[in-house]
């Protein structure tokens, strides 16, 4: 399969290859696609719960102080890590 990339995307890949642990563009793209699929699988499997938690968060935001961005990112990362570890 041949894929044509926009010059901006090619530049991003070159930068990632220079600074990252990837041995080739193919390796980087394989990792990116794997992570994308993992995220999409997670969202599909947890869509109803996510919608419920958004609604609960909206209600609680009206009543309690909000979390800052770092706290939110840490909580999301912890949930993703937990989900990854629970996959067969």
N, C-alpha and C positions, 0 to 999 in steps of 0.2 A: 504494500500500500504506500503510495506516495502522497505526502501531505505538504501543501504549500502554506507557509506561515507568513504573517505580516512581519515586516522588518522590525517593528517594535517588539514583537514576541520573540523573534530570533535574538535580539539584543538582550532581552531578559534571560533567555536560556543561556546565552554565553556568559552573562554575569553570574548566574547560578552555578554554572560549571566551574568558573574560576574560584568561587568562594565556598562551594558546597562539597558534600561527600560523594557526588555523582561521578561515575567513571565515564559516562557518555550522555549525549542528549537523549538517547533511547532510554537509558536508566532513569534519568530525570523525568521524562514523560511517563514512563511506566509507573513511577512512584506517584506522580500527580494524578494520573487516571485512577490508580488504586485508591487514593485518598478521596477523590471525588465520588467514586462508587460507594466507598464506605460511608461517606456523609449522606449520600442519597438513600442508601439502605436504612441508615439510622432514622432519617426523617420519615421515610415511608412506614417504618415499623412503629414509630412513636408519634405519628401525626395527631391522633386524638388527644393523647396526654399532653403534647406540646401546646395544642390549642387551649386545653383546660388550664394549663399552667400560665399561659399568657393572660387568660381571663382573670385568674386568681391574682396574678401580678398587677394587672390593671386596677383591680379592686384594692389591693393592699397599698398600691402607690398613692392612692387617694387618702389612705389612713396612716401610713408609716413612712419614715425616711427611706429614700431610694438607695440602692447599692451604687457605688461608683464603678467606673468602667473596668478597673483592675479586678474588683471583686466579682463582677459578672463574668469576665473572661476566665478567671480561675475556676469558678463554679461550672462553667460550660466545659472547660478542659477536663475537670475531674469527672464529670458525667460521661464524656466521650471515652476517657480512659477506662472507666468502670464498664461501659458498654463493650469496648474492644476486648477487655479481659473476660467478659462473660460469653463471648461468641465461641461456638464449638470449633 
